[in-house]
Amino acid sequence: MMMHYNKTNVFLFGHGGSLNHGCEAILRTTTIILNSVMTEPIITFASNNPDEDKSLNLPRIENYIQQRMSFSKWHPRRIAVAIFNRLIRAPYIGANIAFSHVVASARYAEIAISIGGDNYCYGSPYWLFSIDRNLKKAGKKLLLWGCSIEPSLLNSDIITDLNSFDLIIPRESITYNALLEKGINKNTHLFPDPAFILDKINLPLPKGFVENNTVGLNVSPLIMRLEKYDNITYKNCANLIKHIIETSNMQVALIPHVTWEHNNDLEPLTALYEQFKDTGRVVIIGDQYNCMELKGFISRCRMFVGARTHATIAAYSTCVPTLVVGYSVKARGIARDIFGSEEDMVIPVQSLNHEDDLVNAFKYIQENEDAIKKHLQNFMPSYVEKAWLAGGEVKKLIEK
């Protein structure tokens, strides 16, 4: 057991909000890992949606900070940001103005941890560059935690920012190897996503959800925006449900994992439910559950098909044979680290060309169900333990 030491002020930032239950899972498990190597760390936490975070009764958070501020149209700060971003084309200066309060809120922190694992997956995040740069100027130890980065996106701006970190912990080997190839190796260590250690809560199952004989299905508007052909993802999911109903006695549970108003899994899942509800073979899980409760439902599936990374992490970590409908490096990297290859375990949404592609991919999981489950049962204990061990690197950084 790791030794504890005196209380430490910790600043967490880069969080989007906990109605993305993957973000919630990262936040919950990060605070648990920190507590395993610190004596009651004092955690200040910056989020785009602190109200939704508070609604989920997150433990161990001392102070909540509004990360992205909303200003009226003619507020001087908003005008200044717009001038630097749009007219002068100086996004760093605009971000310095927009996020100065975030840096100020970290004034007592000894370590600042960027916990938004996907924040470098969508181009150059100048707002993060600004926060990182100013935290370093303020003398903070800076850690990038549980990240995934598409290798092709490692441009000079991102590389410069990454080199400012005192410690980088990628969560899968594709990102890890890409960082090493770019020379970002002074203190870069590979550990699994912290959400692999998340506890599950088993609530009563809804009517029609048969434990260990239900296929869980998660699909998201995000992957549907990346599809090559209009509505091809929905058609593939509908055909998968039809295949399960016609060829097996299994039920289907439609399980959301992100329920933001602007990006809500329940939109496509509700449409699927309406299409198949009269069969009596399909149930839908609502939006009232936290990430541990959702993991409880997923853990009692026989197999799982998921688009959201942390829905599939919930399945993997509870040894449920899983097909990932992936769109990014994180899906491929995590599957590769668990199975040795992502082949047959991940189907990129961009590769959905025909309406039966998902059915054909699922057949591999069906035919190899027992072998996949046995592999997960043998592999997961040590893999989850590695996620815990990431806390040791944080401890070393603080003690330097």
C-alpha positions in Angstrom: 0.0 0.0 0.0 1.4 3.4 -0.9 2.4 5.8 1.9 0.3 8.9 2.6 1.7 12.3 3.1 0.5 15.8 4.1 -2.5 17.4 2.5 -1.9 18.7 -1.0 -3.8 21.4 -2.9 -4.8 20.0 -6.3 -6.3 21.8 -9.3 -8.3 19.8 -11.8 -9.3 21.4 -15.1 -10.3 20.6 -18.7 -13.6 19.0 -17.8 -16.6 19.4 -20.0 -19.4 18.3 -17.6 -20.6 15.1 -16.0 -23.7 14.5 -18.1 -21.1 13.1 -20.3 -20.8 10.1 -18.0 -17.4 9.3 -19.4 -16.1 12.7 -18.1 -17.9 11.9 -14.9 -16.2 8.5 -14.7 -12.7 10.0 -15.3 -13.4 12.7 -12.6 -14.7 10.2 -10.0 -11.8 7.7 -10.5 -9.2 10.4 -10.7 -10.2 11.7 -7.2 -10.2 8.1 -5.9 -6.7 7.5 -7.3 -5.4 10.8 -5.9 -6.8 9.9 -2.5 -5.0 6.6 -2.6 -1.6 8.4 -2.7 -2.5 11.6 -0.7 -4.0 12.3 2.7 -7.3 14.1 2.0 -6.2 16.2 -1.0 -7.9 19.6 -1.2 -9.3 19.6 -4.7 -10.4 22.6 -6.7 -12.2 21.7 -9.9 -12.8 23.7 -13.1 -15.7 22.6 -15.3 -17.8 23.9 -18.1 -20.9 22.7 -16.3 -20.3 22.8 -12.5 -24.1 22.8 -11.8 -24.5 19.4 -13.5 -21.4 18.1 -11.7 -22.9 19.1 -8.4 -26.2 17.4 -9.2 -24.4 14.1 -9.3 -23.0 14.4 -5.8 -19.4 14.0 -6.8 -17.2 13.2 -3.7 -14.0 14.8 -2.6 -14.4 18.1 -4.5 -13.7 21.1 -2.3 -14.3 24.0 -4.7 -16.1 24.2 -8.1 -15.0 26.8 -10.7 -17.0 27.8 -13.8 -14.4 27.1 -16.6 -16.0 28.7 -19.6 -17.6 32.0 -18.6 -20.7 33.4 -20.3 -20.8 37.2 -20.9 -23.5 39.5 -22.2 -23.1 40.6 -25.8 -21.5 44.0 -25.0 -19.5 42.9 -22.0 -16.0 44.4 -22.2 -14.3 41.0 -21.7 -16.4 39.4 -24.5 -15.6 42.3 -26.8 -11.9 42.1 -26.0 -11.8 38.3 -26.6 -13.7 38.7 -30.0 -11.2 41.4 -31.1 -8.1 39.3 -30.4 -9.7 36.1 -31.8 -11.3 37.4 -34.9 -9.8 40.7 -35.9 -6.2 40.6 -34.7 -6.0 36.8 -35.1 -4.2 36.4 -31.8 -6.1 33.4 -30.1 -3.5 33.1 -27.3 -4.2 36.6 -26.1 -8.0 36.1 -26.5 -7.8 32.9 -24.5 -5.6 34.7 -21.8 -8.5 37.1 -21.3 -11.2 34.5 -21.4 -9.6 32.1 -19.0 -7.6 34.3 -16.6 -10.1 33.4 -13.8 -9.2 29.7 -14.2 -5.5 30.3 -13.7 -6.3 32.6 -10.7 -8.4 29.9 -9.1 -5.4 27.6 -9.0 -3.2 30.1 -7.0 -2.9 27.7 -4.0 -2.5 24.5 -6.0 0.8 22.6 -5.9 -0.2 20.5 -8.9 -2.5 21.2 -11.8 -4.0 18.2 -13.6 -5.6 18.4 -17.1 -8.3 15.7 -17.0 -10.1 16.2 -20.3 -8.8 13.1 -22.1 -10.2 14.1 -25.5 -9.3 17.8 -25.5 -6.4 17.4 -28.0 -8.5 15.3 -30.5 -10.2 18.2 -32.3 -7.5 20.5 -33.5 -5.5 23.1 -31.5 -7.2 24.0 -28.2 -5.8 27.5 -27.7 -7.9 27.9 -24.6 -6.0 25.0 -23.0 -2.7 26.2 -24.4 -3.3 29.5 -22.6 -4.3 27.8 -19.3 -1.3 25.5 -19.4 1.2 28.3 -20.3 -0.1 30.6 -17.5 -0.2 27.8 -14.9 3.5 27.0 -15.7 4.3 30.7 -15.4 2.7 30.6 -12.0 5.1 27.8 -11.0 2.6 24.9 -10.9 3.6 21.3 -11.6 1.6 20.4 -14.7 0.1 17.0 -15.5 -1.8 15.8 -18.6 -3.9 12.8 -17.3 -5.4 9.9 -19.3 -5.1 11.5 -22.7 -5.6 10.3 -26.3 -4.2 12.3 -29.2 -4.6 11.4 -32.9 -1.0 11.1 -34.2 -1.8 13.1 -37.3 -2.9 16.1 -35.1 0.4 16.4 -33.4 1.3 19.8 -35.0 3.9 22.2 -33.7 1.5 24.1 -31.5 0.3 21.0 -29.7 3.9 19.6 -29.4 5.0 22.9 -27.9 2.2 22.8 -25.4 2.8 19.1 -24.5 6.5 19.8 -23.9 5.4 22.2 -21.1 4.0 19.4 -19.0 6.0 17.9 -16.1 4.2 14.5 -16.6 2.0 13.1 -19.4 0.0 9.9 -18.9 -1.5 8.6 -22.1 -4.2 6.0 -21.7 -3.4 3.8 -24.8 -0.4 2.8 -26.7 -1.1 4.5 -30.0 -0.9 7.9 -28.4 2.0 6.9 -26.2 4.1 5.7 -29.2 3.2 8.8 -31.2 4.4 11.0 -28.3 7.7 9.2 -28.1 8.2 9.4 -31.8 7.8 13.2 -31.6 10.3 13.4 -28.8 7.8 14.0 -26.0 9.4 11.5 -23.7 11.0 13.3 -20.8 8.3 12.1 -18.4 5.7 10.2 -20.4 4.2 7.0 -19.0 1.5 4.7 -20.3 -1.3 3.7 -18.0 -4.9 2.6 -18.6 -7.8 5.1 -18.5 -8.6 5.7 -14.8 -12.2 4.8 -15.4 -11.2 1.1 -15.5 -11.2 1.2 -11.7 -14.8 2.6 -11.5 -17.1 0.8 -9.1 -20.5 -0.3 -10.3 -23.9 0.0 -8.6 -26.4 -2.6 -9.5 -29.9 -1.1 -9.4 -33.0 -3.2 -10.1 -33.2 -4.1 -13.8 -36.1 -2.7 -15.8 -38.7 -5.1 -17.2 -37.5 -6.9 -20.3 -33.8 -6.6 -19.3 -32.8 -10.2 -18.8 -29.5 -10.5 -16.9 -26.7 -12.2 -18.9 -29.0 -12.6 -21.9 -29.3 -9.0 -23.1 -27.2 -7.2 -25.7 -26.4 -3.7 -24.6 -26.4 -1.1 -27.4 -25.0 2.4 -27.2 -24.9 4.8 -30.1 -24.2 8.5 -30.2 -25.0 11.6 -32.3 -21.3 12.2 -32.4 -20.4 9.2 -34.4 -23.4 9.8 -36.7 -21.9 13.1 -37.7 -18.8 11.3 -38.8 -20.6 8.7 -41.0 -19.9 8.6 -44.8 -23.4 8.0 -45.9 -26.6 9.7 -44.6 -28.2 7.8 -41.8 -26.0 4.7 -42.4 -25.2 4.3 -38.6 -28.9 4.3 -37.6 -29.7 1.8 -40.4 -26.9 -0.5 -39.2 -28.1 -0.3 -35.6 -31.7 -1.0 -36.6 -30.5 -4.0 -38.6 -28.5 -5.2 -35.7 -31.5 -5.2 -33.4 -33.5 -7.0 -36.1 -30.8 -9.6 -36.4 -30.7 -10.2 -32.6 -34.5 -10.5 -32.4 -34.8 -12.8 -35.4 -31.8 -15.1 -34.7 -31.6 -15.4 -30.9 -33.7 -15.3 -27.7 -31.6 -12.3 -26.4 -33.1 -9.0 -25.4 -31.7 -5.6 -26.4 -31.0 -2.8 -23.9 -30.5 0.7 -25.3 -28.1 2.5 -23.0 -27.1 6.2 -23.2 -23.8 7.4 -21.9 -23.9 11.1 -22.8 -27.1 13.1 -22.2 -26.1 16.7 -22.9 -28.9 18.7 -24.6 -26.6 19.4 -27.6 -25.2 15.8 -27.8 -27.7 13.3 -26.4 -27.4 9.6 -27.0 -31.1 9.3 -26.2 -32.1 10.9 -29.5 -31.0 8.0 -31.7 -31.7 5.5 -29.0 -35.3 6.7 -28.5 -35.9 6.5 -32.3 -34.6 2.9 -32.3 -36.8 2.1 -29.3 -39.9 3.5 -31.0 -39.2 1.4 -34.0 -38.9 -1.9 -32.1 -40.8 -1.4 -28.8 -43.8 -3.5 -30.0 -41.6 -6.6 -30.3 -41.3 -6.7 -26.5 -37.6 -7.5 -26.9 -36.2 -4.0 -26.5 -35.8 -1.8 -23.4 -34.4 1.7 -23.0 -32.4 3.1 -20.1 -33.3 6.7 -19.1 -31.1 9.7 -18.4 -31.4 9.7 -14.6 -28.4 7.4 -13.8 -24.8 8.3 -13.0 -21.8 6.5 -14.5 -21.6 3.9 -11.7 -25.3 3.0 -12.2 -24.8 2.8 -15.9 -21.9 0.5 -15.4 -24.1 -1.7 -13.3 -26.5 -2.1 -16.2 -23.8 -2.7 -18.7 -22.1 -5.2 -16.5 -25.2 -7.4 -16.6 -25.3 -7.6 -20.4 -24.3 -10.7 -22.1 -22.6 -8.7 -24.9 -22.2 -5.0 -25.6 -22.0 -2.8 -28.7 -20.9 0.7 -27.9 -19.9 4.0 -29.5 -19.0 6.0 -26.4 -15.5 5.0 -25.2 -16.4 5.0 -21.5 -19.5 2.9 -22.1 -17.2 0.3 -23.7 -14.7 0.7 -20.8 -17.6 -0.2 -18.4 -18.1 -3.3 -20.5 -14.5 -4.3 -20.9 -13.8 -3.8 -17.2 -16.7 -6.1 -16.2 -15.6 -8.8 -18.7 -18.5 -8.3 -21.1 -17.6 -9.2 -24.8 -17.7 -5.9 -26.6 -17.8 -4.6 -30.1 -16.7 -0.9 -30.4 -18.2 1.3 -33.0 -15.2 3.6 -33.0 -14.3 6.9 -34.5 -10.9 7.8 -33.0 -7.5 6.8 -31.8 -8.8 6.1 -28.2 -11.1 3.3 -29.4 -8.4 1.6 -31.5 -5.7 2.1 -28.9 -7.6 0.7 -25.9 -8.8 -2.3 -27.9 -5.2 -2.9 -29.2 -3.8 -2.8 -25.6 -6.5 -5.3 -24.3 -6.6 -7.8 -27.2 -3.3 -7.2 -29.0 -5.1 -5.9 -32.1 -8.2 -3.9 -32.7 -9.1 -6.1 -35.7 -12.6 -7.6 -35.3 -13.0 -5.7 -32.0 -13.5 -2.2 -33.4 -15.5 -1.2 -36.5 -14.8 2.4 -37.4 -18.0 4.4 -38.1 -16.3 5.8 -41.2 -16.2 2.3 -42.6 -19.9 1.7 -42.5 -20.7 1.5 -46.2 -23.5 -1.1 -46.2 -26.6 -1.5 -43.9 -25.4 -4.9 -42.7 -21.8 -4.0 -41.8 -22.5 -3.8 -38.1 -24.4 -7.1 -38.1 -21.4 -8.8 -39.8 -19.0 -7.3 -37.3 -21.3 -8.4 -34.4 -21.3 -12.0 -35.6 -17.6 -12.2 -34.8 -18.3 -11.3 -31.2 -21.2 -13.8 -31.1 -19.1 -16.6 -32.5 -16.2 -15.9 -30.2 -18.2 -14.9 -27.1 -16.7 -17.4 -24.8 -13.1 -16.9 -25.8 -13.4 -13.1 -25.6 -15.0 -13.3 -22.1 -12.3 -15.7 -20.9 -9.6 -13.4 -22.2 -11.1 -10.4 -20.4 -11.5 -12.4 -17.2 -7.8 -13.3 -17.3 -6.5 -9.9 -18.5 -8.6 -7.4 -16.6 -7.3 -7.8 -13.0 -3.7 -6.8 -13.9 -4.9 -4.1 -16.3 -7.1 -2.5 -13.7 -4.2 -2.7 -11.2 -2.1 -0.7 -13.7 -4.7 2.1 -13.7 -4.3 2.3 -9.9 -0.5 2.5 -10.3 -0.7 5.8 -12.2 -1.2 7.4 -8.8 2.4 6.5 -8.0 3.7 8.8 -10.8 1.6 11.7 -9.5 3.1 11.1 -6.0 6.6 11.2 -7.4 5.9 14.5 -9.3 4.5 16.1 -6.1 7.5 15.0 -4.1 10.1 16.4 -6.5 
